[in-house]
């Protein structure tokens, strides 16, 4: 497995974990019709997602 494949696997697993956590948090609120839970979740995870993207784009490109 190459380094790039490892990074992709880690990113995919992080995405799955964040999606699962978001579903667990938002699902009860959606059942009651509370829209503020969705907004607060996006507000909470936006900096985390942006930091991950920044870290990935800051890495040097692999030269072939």
C-alpha positions as CSV (number, residue, x, y, z in Angstrom):
1,X,0.0,0.0,0.0
2,X,1.5,3.3,-1.0
3,X,1.6,6.4,1.2
4,X,-1.1,8.1,-0.9
5,X,-3.4,5.1,-0.5
6,X,-2.8,5.2,3.3
7,X,-3.8,8.9,3.3
8,X,-6.9,8.2,1.3
9,X,-7.9,5.3,3.7
10,X,-7.4,7.5,6.7
11,X,-9.4,10.3,5.2
12,X,-12.2,7.9,4.3
13,X,-12.3,6.5,7.8
14,X,-12.4,10.0,9.3
15,X,-15.2,10.9,7.0
16,X,-17.2,7.8,8.0
17,X,-16.6,8.5,11.7
18,X,-17.7,12.1,11.4
19,X,-20.8,11.2,9.4
20,X,-21.8,8.5,11.9
21,X,-21.3,10.9,14.9
22,X,-23.3,13.6,13.1
23,X,-26.1,11.1,12.4
24,X,-26.3,10.0,16.0
25,X,-26.4,13.6,17.2
26,X,-28.8,15.0,14.6
27,X,-31.2,12.1,14.3
28,X,-33.1,12.6,17.6
29,X,-33.3,16.3,17.0
30,X,-34.6,15.8,13.6
31,X,-37.3,13.6,15.0
32,X,-38.5,16.4,17.2
33,X,-38.2,19.0,14.4
34,X,-35.3,20.9,16.1
35,X,-33.3,22.6,13.3
36,X,-30.8,24.3,15.8
37,X,-29.0,20.9,16.3
38,X,-28.1,20.7,12.7
39,X,-26.7,24.2,12.6
40,X,-24.7,23.7,15.8
41,X,-23.2,20.5,14.5
42,X,-22.1,22.1,11.3
43,X,-20.7,25.0,13.2
44,X,-18.8,22.6,15.5
45,X,-17.3,20.4,12.8
46,X,-16.5,23.1,10.2
47,X,-13.1,24.1,11.7
48,X,-12.1,20.4,12.1
49,X,-12.9,19.7,8.5
50,X,-11.2,22.9,7.3
51,X,-8.0,22.0,9.3
52,X,-8.0,18.5,7.7
53,X,-8.3,20.0,4.2
54,X,-5.6,22.5,5.0
55,X,-3.3,19.8,6.3
56,X,-3.8,17.7,3.2
57,X,-3.2,20.5,0.8
58,X,-0.1,21.6,2.6
59,X,1.6,18.3,2.0
60,X,4.1,18.2,-0.9
61,X,2.8,16.5,-4.0
62,X,4.3,13.2,-4.8
63,X,6.5,13.3,-7.9
64,X,6.3,10.4,-10.3
